Amino acid sequence: MANGRLTSLELLQEVYRDPMVPLHTRIRCAIEAAPYEYPKKPSSMSIHYDETFAGRLEKAVLIVERRFIPTKVIEHEEQN
């Protein structure tokens, strides 16, 4: 805060650290600041490089197909 202006994160921190501010406001500010103070660790996945691209693609298609629920087809006659 070299120029006397707070960043949005610094403002949230000032508010949640001030015991004179109502508790519910302090809690809300702490919740909003938390992702910037403690960022989530990136997720990772392993890829087996000994497989071919086609093999990996087939596995991905099978995974996606399992996630979709098959729909029931309803037959009907067209009315004029």
Summary of the structure (lengths in Angstrom):
residues: 80
radius of gyration: 26.5
end to end distance: 73.8
largest distance: 76.3
contacts: 110
relative contact order: 0.08
helix: 50%
strand: 0%
